[in-house]
Amino acid sequence: MNTLGCSVSSCGNNCSGLCSLNSINVGGGNATSSSETTCASYRPGGSASNSACHTQASPKTDIACKACNCTHNDNCKCTAGTVSIDTCGCGSGAGCRTFQE
């Protein structure tokens, strides 16, 4: 599992910088930079604050990745130890700041 940090406060899965999902999907099949990736698991809704969300949120998250050009992508699975999701200019709400060509 990867250690995931998320700074996208507009995402309904964000719980104080942690993701309430146990796995996420990163898109950007032909991406050559962070701004061309997307967090396909992003859902609009603002920072979640209910106790169930905080109970489920964890820095340990499995990450499936479609960014074929990323050095951390191994057969559609992210191998980076620590991953940062933020509003990296992708225009879709969130993207992978850890992307590296």
C-alpha positions as CSV (number, residue, x, y, z in Angstrom):
1,M,0.0,0.0,0.0
2,N,1.0,3.6,-0.7
3,T,1.0,6.4,1.8
4,L,-1.4,8.9,0.4
5,G,-1.8,12.6,1.3
6,C,-4.5,14.7,-0.2
7,S,-4.7,18.5,-0.2
8,V,-7.8,18.8,-2.3
9,S,-10.3,20.4,0.2
10,S,-13.1,20.3,-2.5
11,C,-13.1,16.5,-2.6
12,G,-15.8,14.7,-0.6
13,N,-13.4,11.9,0.1
14,N,-10.9,14.2,1.8
15,C,-10.8,13.9,5.6
16,S,-8.3,16.3,7.1
17,G,-5.7,15.5,4.4
18,L,-6.5,11.7,4.4
19,C,-8.6,9.8,1.9
20,S,-11.7,8.0,3.2
21,L,-11.4,5.5,0.4
22,N,-9.1,2.4,0.8
23,S,-8.1,2.6,-2.9
24,I,-8.1,5.3,-5.6
25,N,-7.7,5.5,-9.4
26,V,-5.3,7.9,-11.1
27,G,-6.0,8.7,-14.7
28,G,-3.9,10.2,-17.4
29,G,-3.0,7.6,-19.9
30,N,-0.8,9.8,-22.1
31,A,0.2,12.3,-19.3
32,T,3.7,13.7,-19.4
33,S,3.3,16.0,-16.3
34,S,1.3,16.1,-13.1
35,S,-1.1,18.6,-14.6
36,E,-2.2,16.0,-17.2
37,T,-3.2,13.4,-14.5
38,T,-6.5,13.1,-12.7
39,C,-7.6,11.5,-9.5
40,A,-10.5,9.6,-11.1
41,S,-11.8,8.9,-7.5
42,Y,-12.3,12.6,-6.9
43,R,-15.9,13.5,-6.0
44,P,-17.0,17.1,-5.4
45,G,-18.4,17.8,-2.0
46,G,-15.9,19.7,0.2
47,S,-14.0,18.3,3.1
48,A,-15.9,15.6,4.9
49,S,-16.3,16.1,8.6
50,N,-18.5,13.3,9.9
51,S,-17.1,10.7,12.3
52,A,-17.6,7.8,10.0
53,C,-15.3,9.4,7.4
54,H,-12.6,10.0,10.0
55,T,-12.8,6.4,11.2
56,Q,-12.3,5.1,7.7
57,A,-9.6,7.7,6.6
58,S,-6.1,6.3,6.5
59,P,-2.8,7.4,4.9
60,K,-2.4,3.8,3.6
61,T,-4.2,3.6,0.3
62,D,-3.9,1.3,-2.7
63,I,-3.5,3.3,-6.0
64,A,-4.3,2.0,-9.4
65,C,-2.7,4.1,-12.1
66,K,-3.4,4.7,-15.8
67,A,-0.6,7.2,-16.3
68,C,1.4,5.0,-18.6
69,N,4.4,7.4,-18.8
70,C,4.9,7.6,-15.0
71,T,8.0,6.0,-13.7
72,H,6.0,4.8,-10.6
73,N,3.5,2.9,-12.8
74,D,4.1,-0.9,-12.8
75,N,1.4,-2.7,-14.7
76,C,-1.3,-0.1,-13.7
77,K,-0.2,-0.1,-10.0
78,C,1.5,2.8,-8.4
79,T,4.9,1.8,-6.8
80,A,5.7,5.2,-5.2
81,G,6.0,4.9,-1.4
82,T,4.4,8.3,-0.8
83,V,1.8,9.9,-3.1
84,S,0.5,13.4,-3.1
85,I,-2.9,14.3,-4.6
86,D,-3.6,18.0,-5.1
87,T,-5.2,20.6,-7.4
88,C,-2.3,20.5,-9.8
89,G,-3.9,22.5,-12.6
90,C,-5.5,19.4,-14.2
91,G,-8.9,21.1,-14.4
92,S,-10.8,18.1,-13.2
93,G,-10.6,18.7,-9.4
94,A,-7.5,16.7,-8.5
95,G,-4.3,15.2,-9.9
96,C,-1.2,13.3,-8.9
97,R,1.6,15.6,-7.8
98,T,3.9,12.6,-7.5
99,F,3.8,11.9,-11.3
100,Q,7.3,11.6,-12.7
101,E,8.1,10.8,-16.4
